[in-house]
């Protein structure tokens, strides 16, 4: 007879397509070195996670799957999907001799946190969330006509705060008005308020072909030793930062929020990305940065300027946070 607590855990994990830690029975995959980095043969990696590997197109694209999980991989490409949600790899898959290899860093920090939910560092309970409306004051963020990003990040933060409070969280904002904050101040405010999660809110804009670029993307901190998938103005080099204490939690939270945005709002899926943005580098708790759509897109921009659409975005972020919370607390 399976205990009720374990049945609930397994049911919850099946719903999100995750493998509970310790339930994968495959043999650990062996490592090789390619260009100075550790790689693992994808056939060994798939077996380690009880996934069946099938080639969609031989040596070009593959599907690793079981009854709950589908991982799509592209050879010589950083593009991947986990249960249909786009995830950017830190390094493209590599071909060596007659085999295809996945970087060990991606195996450990991109896939493992999603396929096997991570244990929390410190307390497992998630009660307090700090929201960070991007930009403010003398920093308007992106401008599209008379619309400034700083205004809409604050409006989204206000809506998200209210919805999170209604489901029982303690919530605060790094800024409640049109005020300027230096980037290092933002995660420091979250630390002082003893936040369990930090969520920075932004909107995007495309300078070239604005009518063809739309969708949401969620960022978490780049692991040490890897390049960022978006290094836009991040600085900081490729080393280790305080936020890397939470690599597994960061990735799992980013995935859950990206999944909710794309599936519940229908936003185009631009994927989970890695960056060393200052607000992520200095965070002393799991942290993500949400780019919730493109103000520059003629259709998506009009939606972003609408309170009704921002309500939907906030609902999806709440859903992603609740999935993260429920699985995190069950696992721990």
N, C-alpha and C positions, 0 to 999 in steps of 0.2 A: 504494500500500500504506500503510494507516494504521499508524503506529508503535504498538507494544504499549502503551507508557505512555499514549498518547492514547486507545486503545481502552478501557483500564481506567478512565480518568477518565470517559469518556462513559458506560460501563456503570454505574459507581457513581452518576453523576448521574441517569441515567434511573431507577434504582431508587428514588430519593428524589423524583423529579419536579422536578428543577432544571434550569435552562438555564445552561450554562457561560458565564462571562463572555466576551464577544466573539463568541459564536455567534448572538446575536440580530441579525437583519439589518434590522429595521424602521427607519423614519425616526424620529428623535427627535421627541417630542410638543411642540407649542407650548404656552406658558403663557398664562393670563389671570388677572386679579385679581378675586376675589370677597370682599367684606367684609375687604379688607386682606390676604388670603392668596393665594398662588399655587395655581392649579388647572390641571389638564390634562383635556382632553376624554377620556372613557374609550375612545372609539373610537380615538383617536390612541395612547393608552397601550397598548391591547391590540395594535395594529399594531406598536408599538415592541418588544413582547415576542413577536411572532409568535403571537399568540393570536387566535382567531376569536371575535368577540363575537356572542352571540345573546340576544335578549330572552326571558326566561321569561314575564314579564308586562310589557307595554310600559310603560316609564318607572317601573317598580316594582322589578323584579328582573332581573338579567342573569347570564349565564354566559360567562366568557372562558376559552377552552380550546384546547389542542392535544392531541397524542397522549400527552403526559406530565402536563399541568397542567390543573387545573380550578379556576378562581377564581370563586366566587359572590359577587355584590354586591347589596346592597339599597339602593335610592334613599332619601335622607333618613334613613339609618340608619348607625350605626357597625358593624353586624354584617357580617362577611364570613367566607368559608371558603376555605382553600387546600388543595386535594386532600382535602376533607372535614373538615379540622381548623379549628375556630373561631379566628378572629383578630379582635380588636377594633381598629377603625380609630381614629386620633387625631381625625379629623373625619368627620362623615357625608358621604356623597356629596351634591353640590349640583346643583340644576337652574338653568340660566341660559339665557334665551331658549328655544330648542327643543332644547338639548343637556344631557347629564348629565356632570358633572365630578367628578374625583377629586383630592383635595388633593395638591399636589406633595410635601409632607412624607410623606404615606402612600406615594406612589409610590416615594420614595427610601428611606424608613427602615422601612416595614412590608412592602412587597412585594418590592422589589429584593433585600434580603438573603436572602430565601427562594427567589426565582426564579433569582437568579444568585449562587451562594455567594461570600461576601466573601473577599478576601485578608486574611491575618493582619497585625496590626500587630506589628512586631518578629519574634521567632522563631516559626516555624510549628509546631514540634514541641510536642505537649501531653503532658507527663509527670507534672506535679504538680498535684493537686487539693486544695483546702481546702474541707471541709464545715463548715457552720455550723448546728448544732442550735439552733433558735430558742428564746428565753426561757432560763430557768434561774435557780436560786437564789430570790431574793425575787420574781422575775417568773415566775408559773406559766403564763402564757399563758391560753388558754381552759380552762375547767373544765366538765366534764360529769359530774355526780355526784362521785365521788371521783377521777375520772380527770383528770389535768392534762396540758395540751399539752406542757409542758417534758419530761415523762418520755418521751413517745412520739416526740418529735423526736430525742432522744438515742438511743433504741433504734433508730430508723430510720437515724440517722447511723452507728451501730455496724455495722449490717447492710450499709449501702451502702459503708462503708469496706472491709469484708472482701471484698465482691464486686469493687470497683474494684481492690483489691490483687491479686486472683486473675487479673485480665486485664492486669496489668503496670503500673498507675499507682502513683506515690508519693502517699500520702493522709495528711492530718492533719485534726484537728478543732479548731475554735476553742475548744470546751470538751469535756472528756472526762468530766466529773462534773456534779453538780447545783450549778453555780456561776453567779453572775450576772456578765454582761459588759455594759458600756455598748455601745450600738449602734456608735459609731465605732471601738471596739476590734476589732470582728470583721473588717472588711475590712483593717484595719491588720495584724492577725495574718497574714492571707493574703499581704499584701505582704511582710512580713518573711520569710515562708517561701518566697518566690519562686514562689507558686502560679501556674499557667497558667490555671486556672479556679476560680471561687468559686461554691459552690452553697449557698444558705441554705434550710433545711428547716423547714416549718411544716405544721400542720393547721388546719382552719377550723372555725367553728361559726356557726350561724344563731340569732339571738335570736328572730326571728319565724318561725313555721311551720317548726320544725326538721325535721319529718317529711317535708317536700317539697323540701328543698334539699340537694343532694349533688353530688359531682363534683370534679375536679381542675382547677386553673388554674395557669399558670406566668407569672411576672412578669419583665419586664426594664425597664431604665431608660427613662423618658420622654425623647424628644429635646427639646432646647431649643426653646422657642417653642410647645409644644403642651401641652394639658391632659392630665392622667393619666386613664386609664380607671378607676382606683381611687385616690382621693386620701386614703384612710383614714389619718389621723394622720401623713402623710408630711412635711409642712412643706417648706421650702426654696424655694418660689416656682417659677417656670416657666423659670428660667435654665439656664445651662450648668454642668455638674459634671464632675469628673474621669472618672467612669464613662462619660460621653458620648463619650470617645475610642473606645469599643468598641461604638457603637450597632449597627453591622452584625452583629458577632459575637454581641452580646447577643441580638439578635432571632433569628438563625439557631439559636443554642443553645436558646433558649426554645421555638422551634417544634419542634425535633427531640425535646426531652424531652416536650413536651405530646403530640406525635404518638405517642410510644412509650407513655406512660401510658394514653392512651385506647384505643389499638389492642391493646396487649399485655396489659393488665390488665382492660380493659373498663370503666374508670371513665368516668362521664358527662363529656362534653367541655364544660368551662366556658370554654375558650379561652386564648389568649395575650393577656396584658394588659400595660399600661404603668403604672409607678408610680415615684415618686421616694423610695422607702424609703431610709433612711440607709445601709443595708448595700449598696445598689446605687449610690447617688450617689457614695460614696467609694471604690469598688472600682478598683484599678489593673490589672485584668485582666478579661476577659469574665466576667459575673456574672449569675446568675438567682436568683429566689426561687420555690420550689415550694410551693404549697398542695396537699398530696397527698390531700385529702379532708375530709369534714365529720364531726368527732367527734360532732356533735349529731344526726346522722341515725341513726335506730334501727338500720338495717341496716348502713350504711357505718361507723358508729361501732364496732359490734361487730367488724367486719373490721379496722379500724385497731388495735384493742386486741389483735389476734391476730398472733403472730410469723409465721405462715404468710403472711398477707396483706402484712405489711411486707416480707417476703422478695420477694414478687411486685412490690411497688412499687419496691424497690431494683433488681431485675432490669430493670425498664422504664427507670429512670433511667440505668442503665449502658448499656442499648441506645441511648438517645438520645445519651448522651455519645460512644459509639463511632461513631455515625453522624456526629456533628459532627466528631469527630477525623479520621475517614477522609476525609471530603470536604474538610475544611479543609487537611489535609496534601497531598491530591492537587492541589487548586487552587493551592496555594503551592509 
